[in-house]
């Protein structure tokens, strides 16, 4: 084995171990909102990557301004990196999910607040590790249950599969609920 092949192997092994470690850490330490502990946010790795991409994009912009000749490609790449890093930061800032006993509240990556009550779920699919729900109003939610603890939703899906009816909030008259 040559030194180059060995180095490639070490780099790939390090990258795989880093991904496994980040996944384990994110599952063990969910990122909860301080103001609302029931809300789960994206893993803290997302803003770290976002800031790194923004900083590298800013440095590339500075280096492109000192480059000799045609630096249009460098400017385009640096602007794309700045926009991509800002996108990561906005995604982290906006998104949360709050599974509850009778509903799931969440905010999309673009900042729209949504609530799907279990009785309004039109379609659902719970194929581990992913869960997909769609309400009768067209609101959709796709999540990885390895990252976000969706136990109340999964419990409600089990109740729906067993009884044919969604769990109904005690304050709601069961006669008013269809399905």
ChimeraX attribute file (.defattr): number of C-alpha atoms within 10 A of each C-alpha:
attribute: neighborCount
match mode: 1-to-1
recipient: residues
	/A:1	5
	/A:2	6
	/A:3	8
	/A:4	9
	/A:5	10
	/A:6	11
	/A:7	11
	/A:8	11
	/A:9	12
	/A:10	12
	/A:11	12
	/A:12	12
	/A:13	12
	/A:14	12
	/A:15	12
	/A:16	12
	/A:17	12
	/A:18	12
	/A:19	12
	/A:20	12
	/A:21	12
	/A:22	15
	/A:23	16
	/A:24	13
	/A:25	12
	/A:26	18
	/A:27	16
	/A:28	10
	/A:29	12
	/A:30	17
	/A:31	18
	/A:32	17
	/A:33	12
	/A:34	9
	/A:35	7
	/A:36	9
	/A:37	10
	/A:38	15
	/A:39	20
	/A:40	22
	/A:41	22
	/A:42	20
	/A:43	20
	/A:44	14
	/A:45	12
	/A:46	16
	/A:47	20
	/A:48	14
	/A:49	14
	/A:50	22
	/A:51	16
	/A:52	14
	/A:53	21
	/A:54	24
	/A:55	16
	/A:56	15
	/A:57	24
	/A:58	17
	/A:59	12
	/A:60	19
	/A:61	21
	/A:62	14
	/A:63	14
	/A:64	20
	/A:65	12
	/A:66	9
	/A:67	11
	/A:68	7
	/A:69	7
	/A:70	9
	/A:71	14
	/A:72	11
	/A:73	10
	/A:74	18
	/A:75	19
	/A:76	15
	/A:77	15
	/A:78	24
	/A:79	17
	/A:80	15
	/A:81	22
	/A:82	22
	/A:83	16
	/A:84	16
	/A:85	24
	/A:86	17
	/A:87	17
	/A:88	19
	/A:89	18
	/A:90	17
	/A:91	20
	/A:92	19
	/A:93	16
	/A:94	17
	/A:95	19
	/A:96	23
	/A:97	24
	/A:98	21
	/A:99	21
	/A:100	16
	/A:101	15
	/A:102	17
	/A:103	21
	/A:104	18
	/A:105	16
	/A:106	22
	/A:107	17
	/A:108	15
	/A:109	16
	/A:110	12
	/A:111	14
	/A:112	10
	/A:113	14
	/A:114	15
	/A:115	17
	/A:116	22
	/A:117	19
	/A:118	24
	/A:119	20
	/A:120	20
	/A:121	20
	/A:122	15
	/A:123	12
	/A:124	15
	/A:125	12
	/A:126	17
	/A:127	10
	/A:128	9
	/A:129	11
	/A:130	14
	/A:131	17
	/A:132	14
	/A:133	20
	/A:134	18
	/A:135	18
	/A:136	12
	/A:137	10
	/A:138	13
	/A:139	14
	/A:140	17
	/A:141	18
	/A:142	13
	/A:143	16
	/A:144	15
	/A:145	17
	/A:146	14
	/A:147	21
	/A:148	22
	/A:149	17
	/A:150	19
	/A:151	13
	/A:152	16
	/A:153	21
	/A:154	15
	/A:155	13
	/A:156	20
	/A:157	21
	/A:158	15
	/A:159	14
	/A:160	16
	/A:161	11
	/A:162	10
	/A:163	10
	/A:164	11
	/A:165	17
	/A:166	22
	/A:167	19
	/A:168	17
	/A:169	14
	/A:170	8
	/A:171	6
	/A:172	9
	/A:173	9
	/A:174	11
	/A:175	6
	/A:176	6
	/A:177	12
	/A:178	9
	/A:179	10
